[in-house]
């Protein structure tokens, strides 16, 4: 079975007319009004300062960055400012996080909501770009830097900044980018699963590294404290001994993720089972083989303590 990494499709491409389904998980959509739903950068605080001539409350826009007044009576809200968006070139894009099956159902029924995440272009100024690239949360933010991405800049996905869009309104957006490779879609899905459920390969990678550190520390408080530092990695011998477990979990993810996702699509399409079963059985065998390797490697390392 060909792995996603063996495919040579471009990572991103502009969808051609007539492609089905029109919207998929991982698509980045855009619309002139989309920015108002999820960005704080395009908003100014409105301060209520008293009645206007008609007896209603008079409100004024406060300058960006100005601290809030202490008076709670002057309740503040956020308002979308269209000219501010144009002036600062803020993104009007969002990434679809709902799965393909849900998207197709919602579109067919013309009701319900589709979940999206905030997407913003990476800054062009070197210092700001470096700040974005070096201050990425463990699972919260995914940075994509690909030369094949149309504007050549890359973008960041803020998974905590999600919003729902009515399915009929999704039809009013434009698909700006579409992952053409299963590898890219699965990478995005892995980050989203890590952020929303604390499951998937990104979480497994983090957990397996912590396992290596735990065995390396061997109960020594000073070693545990040292290895718990954010940028501290386990020694090579401990990492090598726990890597088979990570590889096994990656194989399991490829079964749970892309392969079983394909089963759902094939069932909807009324396809025959030969192709997917032909991929499934060898993959199950590989998982079993890798599980045996992981068991032997970790058992050997654990019995040796801090001297692998």
C-alpha positions as CSV (number, residue, x, y, z in Angstrom):
1,X,0.0,0.0,0.0
2,X,1.4,3.4,-1.0
3,X,1.9,5.7,2.0
4,X,0.8,9.3,1.8
5,X,4.5,10.4,1.7
6,X,5.0,8.4,-1.5
7,X,2.4,10.4,-3.4
8,X,3.7,13.2,-5.5
9,X,0.6,15.4,-5.8
10,X,1.0,19.1,-5.1
11,X,0.2,20.0,-1.6
12,X,-2.3,22.7,-2.5
13,X,-4.1,23.5,-5.7
14,X,-7.0,25.7,-6.7
15,X,-10.0,23.4,-7.3
16,X,-11.3,23.2,-10.8
17,X,-14.9,23.7,-11.8
18,X,-17.2,20.8,-11.2
19,X,-15.2,19.0,-8.6
20,X,-17.2,16.9,-6.2
21,X,-17.7,17.3,-3.4
22,X,-17.4,21.1,-3.6
23,X,-16.3,21.4,0.0
24,X,-14.1,19.1,2.0
25,X,-12.4,18.9,5.3
26,X,-9.2,21.0,5.2
27,X,-10.5,23.4,2.5
28,X,-9.8,27.0,3.1
29,X,-12.8,29.1,2.2
30,X,-13.0,32.9,1.9
31,X,-15.7,35.5,1.7
32,X,-15.8,39.3,2.1
33,X,-17.8,39.0,5.3
34,X,-16.0,36.0,6.9
35,X,-13.5,38.0,8.8
36,X,-16.2,39.6,11.0
37,X,-17.0,36.2,12.5
38,X,-13.6,35.2,14.0
39,X,-11.0,37.8,14.1
40,X,-10.4,40.2,17.0
41,X,-7.8,42.2,14.9
42,X,-10.6,43.7,12.8
43,X,-12.6,45.0,15.7
44,X,-12.7,48.2,17.7
45,X,-14.3,48.6,21.1
46,X,-17.5,50.7,21.2
47,X,-18.1,52.8,24.3
48,X,-21.6,53.8,25.4
49,X,-21.3,57.5,26.4
50,X,-24.9,58.5,26.9
51,X,-28.2,59.2,25.0
52,X,-28.3,60.6,21.5
53,X,-30.9,63.1,20.1
54,X,-33.5,60.3,19.6
55,X,-33.2,59.1,23.2
56,X,-31.1,56.1,22.3
57,X,-27.6,55.4,23.5
58,X,-24.8,57.3,21.8
59,X,-21.7,55.2,21.1
60,X,-18.2,56.0,19.9
61,X,-15.4,53.9,18.5
62,X,-12.4,53.7,20.8
63,X,-8.9,53.6,19.3
64,X,-7.3,50.2,18.9
65,X,-5.3,49.2,21.9
66,X,-6.8,51.7,24.3
67,X,-7.4,50.3,27.8
68,X,-11.0,49.7,28.9
69,X,-12.5,52.3,31.2
70,X,-13.2,51.3,34.8
71,X,-16.8,52.3,34.7
72,X,-18.8,49.1,34.2
73,X,-21.9,51.1,33.4
74,X,-20.3,52.0,30.1
75,X,-20.5,48.4,28.8
76,X,-18.3,47.7,25.9
77,X,-18.9,45.5,22.8
78,X,-16.8,44.7,19.8
79,X,-17.8,45.9,16.3
80,X,-16.6,45.0,12.9
81,X,-14.9,47.8,11.0
82,X,-14.8,47.2,7.3
83,X,-12.3,49.9,6.4
84,X,-9.9,48.6,9.0
85,X,-9.9,45.2,7.4
86,X,-9.0,46.8,4.0
87,X,-6.3,49.0,5.6
88,X,-4.5,46.2,7.3
89,X,-5.0,43.4,4.7
90,X,-6.5,41.0,7.2
91,X,-7.5,37.6,6.1
92,X,-11.1,36.7,5.2
93,X,-10.5,33.0,5.3
94,X,-11.4,30.0,7.4
95,X,-10.5,26.3,7.3
96,X,-13.3,23.7,7.3
97,X,-13.1,21.3,10.2
98,X,-16.3,19.3,9.8
99,X,-15.8,15.9,8.2
100,X,-16.7,15.3,4.5
101,X,-19.7,13.2,5.4
102,X,-21.2,15.9,7.6
103,X,-20.5,18.6,5.0
104,X,-22.2,16.6,2.2
105,X,-25.3,15.9,4.5
106,X,-25.6,19.5,5.6
107,X,-25.3,20.8,2.0
108,X,-27.9,18.3,0.8
109,X,-30.3,19.1,3.5
110,X,-29.6,22.8,3.4
111,X,-29.5,23.2,7.1
112,X,-27.2,22.8,10.1
113,X,-23.8,24.3,10.7
114,X,-20.3,23.7,9.5
115,X,-17.3,24.3,11.8
116,X,-14.4,26.4,10.6
117,X,-11.1,27.6,12.2
118,X,-9.5,31.0,11.9
119,X,-6.8,31.1,9.2
120,X,-4.4,34.1,8.9
121,X,-1.5,34.8,6.6
122,X,2.0,34.7,8.0
123,X,3.6,38.1,8.5
124,X,6.2,39.2,5.9
125,X,8.4,41.1,8.4
126,X,11.3,38.7,9.4
127,X,11.1,39.5,13.2
128,X,7.3,39.0,13.3
129,X,7.5,35.9,11.2
130,X,10.2,34.4,13.5
131,X,8.0,35.2,16.5
132,X,5.0,33.3,14.9
133,X,7.2,30.3,14.0
134,X,8.9,30.0,17.4
135,X,5.8,30.6,19.6
136,X,3.5,27.9,18.3
137,X,1.5,26.1,21.0
138,X,1.8,22.3,21.3
139,X,-1.5,21.7,19.6
140,X,-3.3,25.0,19.5
141,X,-1.7,26.5,16.3
142,X,-0.5,24.9,13.1
143,X,1.8,26.8,10.8
144,X,1.9,25.8,7.2
145,X,4.8,27.0,5.1
146,X,4.7,25.6,1.6
147,X,6.1,27.2,-1.6
148,X,3.3,25.6,-3.5
149,X,0.7,27.6,-1.5
150,X,-0.5,30.2,-4.0
151,X,0.7,33.3,-2.3
152,X,4.0,31.7,-1.4
153,X,3.7,33.0,2.1
154,X,2.1,30.2,4.1
155,X,-0.5,30.6,6.9
156,X,-1.4,29.7,10.4
157,X,-4.5,27.9,11.6
158,X,-5.7,28.9,15.1
159,X,-7.7,25.8,16.2
160,X,-9.0,27.4,19.5
161,X,-10.5,30.2,17.3
162,X,-13.4,28.2,15.8
163,X,-16.8,29.3,14.7
164,X,-19.9,27.8,13.1
165,X,-21.2,28.8,9.7
166,X,-24.7,27.9,8.5
167,X,-24.6,25.3,5.7
168,X,-26.4,27.5,3.2
169,X,-24.0,30.3,3.9
170,X,-21.1,28.0,3.2
171,X,-22.3,28.0,-0.4
172,X,-21.7,31.7,-0.6
173,X,-17.9,31.3,0.1
174,X,-15.1,30.5,-2.3
175,X,-12.7,27.6,-1.9
176,X,-9.4,29.4,-1.9
177,X,-7.2,26.4,-1.2
178,X,-7.7,22.7,-1.2
179,X,-5.2,20.1,0.1
180,X,-4.7,17.7,-2.8
181,X,-2.7,15.2,-0.9
182,X,-4.0,12.8,1.7
183,X,-0.9,13.4,3.7
184,X,-1.7,17.1,4.1
185,X,-5.3,16.4,5.0
186,X,-4.3,13.8,7.6
187,X,-1.7,16.2,9.1
188,X,-4.3,18.9,9.5
189,X,-6.7,16.3,11.0
190,X,-4.0,15.1,13.4
191,X,-3.5,18.6,14.7
192,X,-7.2,19.2,15.0
193,X,-7.7,15.9,16.9
194,X,-4.9,16.8,19.2
195,X,-6.4,20.2,20.0
196,X,-10.0,19.1,20.3
197,X,-9.8,15.7,21.9
198,X,-6.2,15.1,22.9
199,X,-6.0,12.1,20.7
200,X,-4.3,11.2,17.4
201,X,-0.6,11.0,16.3
202,X,0.4,14.4,17.5
203,X,-0.6,13.5,21.0
204,X,1.0,10.1,20.6
205,X,4.3,11.7,19.6
206,X,4.2,13.9,22.7
207,X,3.3,10.9,24.9
208,X,5.9,8.6,23.6
209,X,8.6,11.3,24.1
210,X,7.4,11.6,27.7
211,X,7.6,7.9,28.1
212,X,11.3,7.9,27.0
213,X,12.0,10.7,29.5
214,X,10.2,8.9,32.3
215,X,12.3,5.7,31.7
216,X,15.5,7.8,31.4
217,X,14.9,9.6,34.7
218,X,14.3,6.3,36.5
219,X,12.6,8.0,39.4
220,X,15.4,10.5,40.0
221,X,13.7,13.8,41.0
222,X,16.5,16.0,39.6
223,X,16.4,14.2,36.2
224,X,12.7,14.4,36.1
225,X,12.9,18.1,36.6
226,X,15.5,18.5,34.0
227,X,13.7,16.4,31.4
228,X,10.4,18.2,32.0
229,X,11.9,21.3,30.5
230,X,10.0,22.3,27.3
231,X,13.0,22.1,24.9
232,X,14.7,19.1,26.6
233,X,14.7,15.9,24.6
234,X,15.4,12.3,25.8
235,X,18.8,10.8,25.2
236,X,19.2,9.0,21.8
237,X,19.1,5.5,23.3
238,X,15.8,6.1,25.0
239,X,14.3,7.7,22.0
240,X,15.4,4.9,19.7
241,X,13.9,2.3,22.1
242,X,10.5,4.0,22.2
243,X,10.3,5.0,18.5
244,X,8.8,1.5,17.5
245,X,5.8,2.4,19.7
246,X,5.4,5.7,17.9
247,X,5.6,4.0,14.5
248,X,3.0,1.4,15.6
249,X,0.7,4.3,16.7
250,X,1.3,6.1,13.4
251,X,0.3,2.9,11.5
252,X,-2.8,2.6,13.7
253,X,-3.7,6.2,12.9
254,X,-3.4,5.6,9.1
255,X,-6.0,2.8,9.6
256,X,-8.3,4.7,11.9
257,X,-7.9,7.9,9.9
258,X,-7.5,7.8,6.1
259,X,-8.4,4.2,5.5
260,X,-11.6,3.9,7.4
261,X,-12.5,7.4,6.2
262,X,-12.2,6.0,2.7
263,X,-14.5,3.0,3.7
264,X,-17.2,5.5,4.6
265,X,-16.8,7.2,1.2
266,X,-16.8,3.8,-0.7
267,X,-20.0,2.8,1.2
268,X,-21.7,6.0,0.2
269,X,-20.7,5.5,-3.4
270,X,-21.7,1.8,-3.5
271,X,-18.2,0.7,-4.4
272,X,-16.9,-2.9,-4.2
273,X,-14.7,-3.9,-1.1
274,X,-11.8,-5.4,-3.0
275,X,-9.6,-2.3,-3.1
276,X,-10.0,-1.2,0.5
277,X,-9.7,-4.7,1.9
278,X,-6.6,-5.2,-0.2
279,X,-5.1,-2.2,1.6
280,X,-6.5,-3.0,5.0
281,X,-5.2,-6.5,5.5
282,X,-1.5,-5.7,4.9
283,X,-1.8,-2.7,7.1
284,X,-3.2,-4.8,10.0
285,X,-0.3,-7.2,9.6
286,X,2.2,-4.3,9.7
287,X,0.6,-3.0,12.9
288,X,0.9,-6.4,14.5
289,X,4.6,-6.7,13.5
290,X,5.3,-3.2,14.8
291,X,3.5,-3.9,18.0
292,X,5.8,-6.9,18.7
293,X,8.9,-4.7,18.0
294,X,7.6,-2.0,20.3
295,X,6.9,-4.5,23.1
296,X,10.4,-6.0,23.0
297,X,12.2,-2.7,22.7
298,X,10.4,-1.0,25.6
299,X,10.6,-4.1,27.8
300,X,14.3,-4.3,27.3
301,X,14.8,-0.6,28.0
302,X,12.6,-0.6,31.1
303,X,14.5,-3.6,32.6
304,X,17.8,-1.9,32.0
305,X,16.7,1.3,33.8
306,X,18.9,4.3,32.9
307,X,21.6,2.2,31.3
308,X,20.1,1.0,27.9
